[in-house]
Structure formats: C-alpha cells, structure tokens
Amino acid sequence: MESNEMGRELLNELGVLQLYGLDAYRAPSDRSLVEASLSRNKDGLLEAHIRFMRRFQELERDWQLMKLQDAGFASSNGHESSGVVAAEAAKMSRKKQHQQQGLLPKGMTSIRLVELKVGKQHHGRVLYGVLCAEAFFLSLIQTLVEDEDGNAARVMIDDSSLDGSASWAKVQIRYRKGMKIAIRNPFLSDLPDESVALRVHSEDDVVILSEGPPLLPSEVNPPWTKLDAADLRTEGNRLFAKHDWAGAIDFYSKCIRKSLLSVSPAKQPQPPAPRGKKKKKPGSSNHAIPNKATVKSVALVDQDTVMLAYSNRAAAWMKLQHYEKALVDAEEALKLDPSHLKSIYRKGRALHALEQYEQACKCFSEALGLVSQDKDVKGALQKSEICLQQIQQGVYDLSKHLLSGCEGSLPECSDYVGPVEIKISATTGRRGLFVTRDVGVGELLLVSNALAIVRSDTTSLENFEACPSRSNASFRDDLLVKIYCLVLKSPKWLQHLSCLSDSECPGNEKLPPMDLFRSGGKWGETKLHSAQDISVRRVMGLLLQNAIDESGCCTQPALTKSSTKEQQGQFLGLWALPSFVNHSCTPTSARLHLGDALLLHASRQLEAGEEVTFTYVNSMLPLQIRREFLEQDSWKFQCTCARCELETRLKESLEHIGKHFQSLWAVNETFIPGTSETLDMANIAIKVEHLLKANGSYAYEQQLIRASFFIAYWFGYLNLERMGKHALKLPPPEMVIDATTAAAPGDGNALVFAAFWLKKFEDQGASKLVVNDVQNRAMLIFKCLYGKQKSSVLKKLMRAQAAN
Ligand SMILES: C[S@@+](CC[C@H](N)C(=O)[O-])C[C@H]1O[C@@H](n2cnc3c(N)ncnc32)[C@H](O)[C@@H]1O
C-alpha cells in the first residue's frame, strides 16, 4: 500500500483513532461501512470488518510488539498464545458460559436489531444473536453480531478482563465466531463517524449461550509449541531472512523463554510427584527438575542458543528502530558470551543510533581487536568517530558530498546545537531561537535530524501531482502516522514532541533544556509522557504548528514545476529544535536539507541575543502571495517583519502591480519563455522600476520590493529581445542578485539566478572584473545556504547549479 494512502486510510479508521483514545477528532469515515451499519447489512459489515482487521493487523504490528514488550513478553513467551493458554482461554469462556447461562432475569423480553432505537438503552430487553465475525481488539473488543432476522450490527464490548496486551488468540477465543450470545439491555450507539454500533459497557452484559465451533487443532496446540529452543531460534532466523522483523522477534523471544525455563530450576514449575497414577516411562523422571548432569548439558547447549537469540533479537530490534531494546538485548548476549563479535558490533550500532558515539567507538574498537580487518566494523568505527567529532567541534565536512554534485550517499550528520538558545522573544512574547554570541555569515547554528519525514514517490508518473507539503492533508496524515510509530520507539523522541507548541493547546511555552536537542545530551530528568498521553489531536495540532516543507529553501528553481528532479526534493517533515525558529520574510538564517538532516546557517551577521528566523514560504514573492501561502499552509499568524510592513505601507501604489502579478502567477506557475504570459510578467518588472523611481524609496527598500517581484525580473532578462526598448529599463542583474540577498540571503531561487548569471557572463566573455564581481555576489548566497566551505567547493557548487 502506498504510504500516503495508508496514512489516510489509517486515520479514516474510526477504530484506530479510538485506539489513541481520541473520541473528539474524527476523520471522514468509510462510506460503505456507514451505510452497511445503518442498514444492518451483514455482508457489507463483514467486508468492512475484515478490511479493518487486516489493515489493523498489518499496521499495528509495531503496537503489538510494544505491548508484548511492555508485558515483559508475556504473550510472546509461550504464555498467552501457547496451546495451553488457548485451551485455558476456551475453558474460561466455557466457565463464563456456564456462569451466565440462566442469568437472564425473568421478564426480560427479546428485541431485534431493526427494533433498536439509536442512542437509547433498551432496559429489560435482550438481543439474541450469533457472533458472525472474528473479534479483534482496538481500544474495545470489536466484532459483529447477526440477529434472528439475519440482520447484523457492529458490536464494541468494553471487556475489562481483556486489554490491549491480550493476544489476538485470546480475544478471538473469548468472543469466538459462531458463538450464540445474548446482549442485555442493548444500546445502539451513534458513532461520531455517522455509523452505528452496539456498545456494550461491560462484559457481564454479554451472555454466552453456546460456545461455537470447536477449536482447530492448530489453535489448541500451535505447531511451534513442539519446537525446542534451537528450532525456535532457527524459525526466528528464517523470518529475519524474510525481513519479517516482528515475527523474528516473536520467535527469538519464545526461544529465550524456553531456554531459560529449561535451565533455571527456580523458574521451573515443580508439581508434586504423581502418586502411581501413570506408568513411568523408562528413563523419564518423575520430577520437573532435571538431574544435575541434565541441567549442565541443557545449560551448555541452551546458553549458546539463548545468547544467539538475544543477539539476533537485537539485530531485529535495530531493523525496527527500537534502539534501546536492541542495546539491552546485545548486552544480554554479551553477558553470556562477552567476546561474541556480532553482539559487540550490534551493541556498537545500537549505541551509535542512540547517539552515544563515544561508547559506540569503544565497542567498535573492541570488535576490531577481534577482527582487525573487518570492513563493516572499520566503517562503523569511522562513522562513529566522525559523529563524535561533529558534536564535539561542530565541524561537518560536507565537501565530498557537495563536490560530487550532491549525488551518492548522504553524509551522516549528528544532531548539534551551536551558539543558540530557546528564549521568550521580548517583542512577540513567544518562544523563539536566539544566538548566544555574535556570529558571522555562514556559521553553523544547528544540525537536526527529522523526527519524521514524508516524501513523494516520484518513481511513478501518477504520483507527480501528489507533492508533500503543508497544504496537502494526506501527507500530513502520513506524517502523523509516522510520528505515532516513532514515539513508541524512544522516550527521547516523545520528549521532543511534548515540548513543541501545539495549535490545539496554546500556551505550552515552557523552555526545554537545550541538552534535549544535543546528540548524547543529558535530558533524562525531565518528566516523560507515555505514548498514550499524546493524542491524535495533539499530534495533529503540533504538526500544524511545526511541520515544514521545502518552501523557501528549495535548491531547485521554483519557476517551473514540471520536472521530476524538482519534485524529488519535496518533503514534509518535523524537526525538533528547528521547530522553535519563527518565520520572517527577511530571515536571518537559511536552512539546508541534506537527506533527513536540516543544517541551519546564519545568513546574516548576528549580534548576541538576535533572533534566528527562517522563512516558512517562498519569500521571493509579493506580500499578498506570501500571506496567502502562510494562510493556505495553515500557519495561523501574519508576518510583521520589516519587509511586510514596507509592502503594507506601500500598499496603495503596489496594489495594482501586485494584483496583476498575482493573476499571472495564479493562471500558470509554469511560464514558458516566449509566450505572452512571460512577456506580461516581464513588463511587471518595468512597472516596479517606474514605481520605485516615482516613490524615491531608499536603496534598501528598493531591494526588498525588487525581491518580491523577483520572478518578473527573471522573465525580463529571459525576454530581453522581445521587450525591445523597455529592456533598457531593467536594472543590471547584479542589482537583482543584491535585492534577493537583502531580502532573504541564501534563498534557493536567488541561488539559481546568481549561478545562471555567473555562467552567462563567463560564456559571453565578460571582463574578469565583471565575472569576479558576480562571482563574489553568488558566493555570498551559496555561503549563506551551505555554510563556510572552501571557495573551491562553493565554486564547484555554483558550476553544478548553473549546469542544471
Ligand atoms: C514552528 S513554531 C515556532 C516556535 C513557536 N513560536 C514556539 O513557541 O514554539 C511556529 C509558530 O510560531 C508562531 N510564529 C512563527 N513565526 C511567527 C511570526 N513571524 N509572527 C507571529 N507568530 C509566529 C506561530 O504561532 C506559528 O504557528
């Protein structure tokens, strides 16, 4: 399933939202489900139910894993889902059935589905039916009941004895398909997605009248119960090879459990010796505790098995990005065999992923002591050493990557907090990011890896239209799903989320400790929330406040929007520390996106205490369009920066030109040179020049206005011949480059423009003086975006950009 489709559908699932404890927030629901539920149509309901269940099974494997883990692997260790437990659960349901049979008070009269009124509890009535679908747990027990007329309804049962950590098997046995049941005091509830369902508030209101079909042999005794520990591990390995990480974890856990039980007499159940009821098999013992020799051999055999199971489970946890768990397992394996190379290596990788680079280096060095020539270990050590250097010195060597034309694998960038701090802004009263000392242009302020990011799939033509952006709700939903999976994996990420501002909960203005954003930084003393504390509504709220797309920082021209390459750069993501940076149309920093990493460089000279801002939207556009973008992207504020104020002040004179620009821009953002629209657009630049002259604006103000109509100038230069004598009224391109630098230094469009002109002057054989002049201007823009790089690197980048 496509990831965006998956996200959308996931949110459309009423049940999934309920899982997150969210009743108020509802995405539009599945119409077919609503219709089937309103008409009590069994087939339609069954279809929707199966669809739900499958998707839930697929998507929520991770949740299930967490539950297994939280429950100390209770369910994966051979308790809940073992044959013994299945049989026990069946016994329980029989007991319940016997208890409840005849419990229907006399005088209760039966009622059928069609007679039920929505929203009314039918006291003294009982609905007889058969459970006609497999049950599953999603906040509540969810299944379907068919009444005596053959009509059906969804049933949601609040069964206090079964919670989220109960295995599927247990839920399905307790509410077995085919069981005859009676529901006391039925209540058909109106759900917020417009569908209806029988809400049963206590399991005592479901009376089981007959047990349903017998359990299948595989349910009573799943085949894996017959496997020994080594075979369970082999099965884990088989699933691992098939990239079924969750399945592999399940089997490694079973293996560990089985091994531990067989080697630990303390844990072994010790039933009293049977008193001659059964004939003793030759060679078998009466006692559950094996004799010493057996324990020793079992222990020896199993110690290796259990060590490998721990080690392999660590590898599987790594694949699922559960790094803390991977670390614990690798350490468990090393307790059993301190020199196990793979476990040392896995421990190192887990530590690296947890940004504990110093310790990771120690692990990899230890591993190299065992295999001095291993390429993987050497590479891993090198990576950890680079990251350690990055966080200690704030030095990120991007030159190799930049010199390759940003092709090939991306450099790994660890999180870094430079000379910045989160403070309350004296002017706005809101939190923002500020520099702690004077900084120069191109200085690195921070590096942050995305908490979650979604990109468009540009491998297929059909997906070209679907670009991740703040205004695309389905991508926002995708991001939301990713974030939910994320918070389950690490308390640090959960902590990151909980300090962000949230449109649903304004006033969360606490200042988080800066160490929270540093790789390997100490942050553990702050109070953690649990994943369940963060509702869908809250996550959606903080996405609306903090998620950013590539607007305003694209390194490809935004003038045409048709090629694959440009769209490949599109993303929507959430970064923790950058979420504290406020917007400005005259920003003080420029963000560079390298893969999932966001590098923020100062794009102006800043004095200690000055605010760090970047632009949330394409800033090379007139005020009205910038405002519309902010609005369209659901940013609920109006920028009041100096440039916005200037354009507001000049509103009357600029209004006509602005509207004309806007009408052209709205008709078609993809201008084809030589068409009448491009000429119209080019003429707007002439009008702006007239106006600037007439107004007698200051040079700086002129620059800001030119930047707002930057595209008109661009088209002016592209249509010089067609413009005739009007072309002479255009300022030299160097002035437009300066205008962009005055407004938004390091802007992606300005960068392309500058690189274009540098190449053009060179190709035209312009004097060295002119070429150097343009080159210096272009270098400044590149420095704002890419930071302080060697001039050879920046020059190479400019050439690559111009060649595009
Ligand atoms: C990414 S957050 C920035 C950090 C935020 N101020 C905080 O306290 O966490 C974005 C939110 O900050 C506020 N904001 C950002 N830039 C602003 C600006 N130029 N003027 C007013 N509010 C702004 C808006 O409420 C916006 O939704």
The ligand as an SDF file (V2000), in Angstrom:
LIG
                    3D

 27 29  0  0  0  0  0  0  0  0999 V2000
    7.4260   26.4470   14.3380 C   0  0  0  0  0  0  0  0  0  0  0  0
    6.6160   27.3230   15.5880 S   0  0  0  0  0  0  0  0  0  0  0  0
    7.7980   28.4870   16.0660 C   0  0  0  0  0  0  0  0  0  0  0  0
    8.0690   28.4410   17.5440 C   0  0  0  0  0  0  0  0  0  0  0  0
    6.9660   28.9100   18.3980 C   0  0  0  0  0  0  0  0  0  0  0  0
    6.9890   30.3570   18.5000 N   0  0  0  0  0  0  0  0  0  0  0  0
    7.0070   28.2780   19.7800 C   0  0  0  0  0  0  0  0  0  0  0  0
    6.7670   28.9690   20.7610 O   0  0  0  0  0  0  0  0  0  0  0  0
    7.2340   27.0930   19.8780 O   0  0  0  0  0  0  0  0  0  0  0  0
    5.5120   28.1620   14.5810 C   0  0  0  0  0  0  0  0  0  0  0  0
    4.5240   29.0020   15.3260 C   0  0  0  0  0  0  0  0  0  0  0  0
    5.1470   30.1310   15.9100 O   0  0  0  0  0  0  0  0  0  0  0  0
    4.4010   31.3030   15.6730 C   0  0  0  0  0  0  0  0  0  0  0  0
    5.1380   32.1690   14.7450 N   0  0  0  0  0  0  0  0  0  0  0  0
    6.1690   31.8400   13.9500 C   0  0  0  0  0  0  0  0  0  0  0  0
    6.6140   32.8910   13.2640 N   0  0  0  0  0  0  0  0  0  0  0  0
    5.8530   33.9310   13.6050 C   0  0  0  0  0  0  0  0  0  0  0  0
    5.8030   35.3060   13.2260 C   0  0  0  0  0  0  0  0  0  0  0  0
    6.6390   35.8120   12.3440 N   0  0  0  0  0  0  0  0  0  0  0  0
    4.8740   36.0800   13.7760 N   0  0  0  0  0  0  0  0  0  0  0  0
    3.9900   35.5690   14.6790 C   0  0  0  0  0  0  0  0  0  0  0  0
    3.9760   34.2840   15.0870 N   0  0  0  0  0  0  0  0  0  0  0  0
    4.9020   33.4710   14.5620 C   0  0  0  0  0  0  0  0  0  0  0  0
    3.1160   30.8570   15.0350 C   0  0  0  0  0  0  0  0  0  0  0  0
    2.1920   30.6140   16.0420 O   0  0  0  0  0  0  0  0  0  0  0  0
    3.4990   29.5600   14.3900 C   0  0  0  0  0  0  0  0  0  0  0  0
    2.4110   28.7020   14.2040 O   0  0  0  0  0  0  0  0  0  0  0  0
  1  2  1  0
  2  3  1  0
  2 10  1  0
  3  4  1  0
  4  5  1  0
  5  6  1  0
  5  7  1  0
  7  8  2  0
  7  9  1  0
 10 11  1  0
 11 12  1  0
 11 26  1  0
 12 13  1  0
 13 14  1  0
 13 24  1  0
 14 15  1  0
 14 23  1  0
 15 16  2  0
 16 17  1  0
 17 18  1  0
 17 23  2  0
 18 19  1  0
 18 20  2  0
 20 21  1  0
 21 22  2  0
 22 23  1  0
 24 25  1  0
 24 26  1  0
 26 27  1  0
M  CHG  2   2   1   9  -1
M  END
$$$$
